[in-house]
């Protein structure tokens, strides 16, 4: 039997597995396969570490700048849609 479920891995890196009630109790062999979704912006930004090094900008500041840019783009798109 295969059970699939999409999960968020929390900061403490602990997962709790719940199985359906129709699964019998007793010993069972379990296998866990993690397949990650497309890289997040943070993952992509990590590749810029070498570029950012020595330029006085941290990865966190870079990410903040990306969020600010995205907010500005969204605001511009909303204004254009209203016209």
C-alpha positions as CSV (number, residue, x, y, z in Angstrom):
1,X,0.0,0.0,0.0
2,X,1.2,3.5,-0.8
3,X,0.2,6.6,1.1
4,X,1.1,10.0,-0.3
5,X,0.7,13.3,1.4
6,X,2.1,16.7,0.8
7,X,3.7,18.1,3.9
8,X,5.4,21.3,5.1
9,X,8.7,20.5,6.9
10,X,8.6,22.7,10.1
11,X,11.5,24.6,11.6
12,X,12.1,21.8,14.1
13,X,12.4,19.3,11.2
14,X,9.9,16.9,12.9
15,X,7.1,15.1,11.0
16,X,4.3,13.1,12.5
17,X,3.0,10.3,10.4
18,X,-0.7,9.5,10.7
19,X,-2.0,6.4,8.9
20,X,-5.6,5.8,7.9
21,X,-7.7,3.7,10.3
22,X,-8.1,0.9,7.8
23,X,-4.4,0.1,8.1
24,X,-4.0,-2.9,10.5
25,X,-2.0,-2.5,13.7
26,X,1.2,-4.4,14.2
27,X,4.6,-4.4,12.6
28,X,5.1,-2.8,9.2
29,X,8.0,-1.7,7.1
30,X,7.8,2.0,6.2
31,X,9.8,3.9,3.6
32,X,10.0,7.7,3.4
33,X,10.8,9.4,0.1
34,X,11.1,13.2,0.0
35,X,10.6,14.8,-3.3
36,X,11.0,18.6,-3.2
37,X,8.9,21.1,-5.1
38,X,10.4,23.7,-7.4
39,X,13.1,25.8,-5.7
40,X,11.8,28.8,-3.7
41,X,13.1,32.3,-4.2
42,X,15.3,31.8,-1.1
43,X,16.9,28.7,-2.7
44,X,17.5,30.6,-5.9
45,X,19.0,33.5,-4.0
46,X,21.5,31.3,-2.2
47,X,23.3,30.9,-5.6
48,X,24.0,34.7,-5.4
49,X,26.0,34.4,-2.2
50,X,29.3,34.6,-4.0
51,X,28.2,37.6,-6.0
52,X,26.9,39.3,-2.8
53,X,30.0,38.5,-0.8
54,X,32.2,41.6,-0.1
55,X,29.5,44.0,-1.3
56,X,28.1,44.8,2.1
57,X,24.7,43.1,1.4
58,X,23.5,40.0,3.2
59,X,21.2,37.3,1.8
60,X,18.5,38.4,4.1
61,X,18.8,42.0,2.9
62,X,18.8,40.7,-0.7
63,X,15.6,38.8,0.0
64,X,14.0,41.9,1.6
65,X,14.8,43.9,-1.5
66,X,13.2,41.2,-3.7
67,X,10.0,41.3,-1.6
68,X,10.0,45.1,-1.9
69,X,10.4,44.9,-5.7
70,X,7.6,42.3,-5.9
71,X,5.3,44.5,-3.8
72,X,6.0,47.4,-6.1
73,X,5.4,45.3,-9.2
74,X,2.1,44.0,-7.7
75,X,1.0,47.6,-6.9
76,X,1.8,48.8,-10.4
77,X,-0.1,45.8,-11.9
78,X,-3.1,46.6,-9.7
79,X,-3.1,50.3,-10.8
80,X,-2.8,49.3,-14.5
81,X,-5.7,46.9,-14.1
82,X,-7.9,49.7,-12.6
83,X,-7.4,52.0,-15.6
